[in-house]
């Protein structure tokens, strides 16, 4: 997964979290937090992979 896709997942998660918070939907809010965290982890993995391959 590329860095752009990981960022998109973070944004989608943030929007879902905000919508859940605004509507009082705790499940949607939790799903959004989880999706945002998944995106951050994927972005970190992409950075680590890039560093290990010498920046290619």
N, C-alpha and C positions, 0 to 999 in steps of 0.2 A: 504494500500500500504506500502510496506516495505521500509526501508532506502535505500537499494541497488537500488530498482526501481526508487526512487526519484533522486538518484545520476545519474542514467543512463539517466533520462529525462533531467537533467541539462546538461549533456555532449552532448546529442543529440541536445538540444537547442543551445548550444554554437557552435557546428559544423554548424548548420543551419544558425545561425547568421553570422558566419564567411564567409560561402559560399555566403550568400546574399550580404554581404559587398564587397566581392571580385568581384562579378559579377555585382554589382550595382543594385541588385534586392531588393528594399526597402521593399517590402511585405514579402519576405522570411526572410529578416533581422529582421523585426518586429515579425514575427511568431517565430523565434528562440529566441528572447528576451522574448516573452511571455511564451514559453515552458520552458525556463531556470528558469524564475520566478516561474512558477507553480511547478517545481521540488523543488525549495528552500522552497516554502510554504509547500509542502507535507513532506519534510524532517523535517521542524520545527514542524509540527503537530505530526509526528511520535515521535520526541524527547519529546514533551510535554506529549503525551499519555504514553510514557515509564516512565516519571517522576511521573505522576499522579498515575500510577499503582505500584509504589514502585520499579521500575527498573526491573520488570519481563518481 
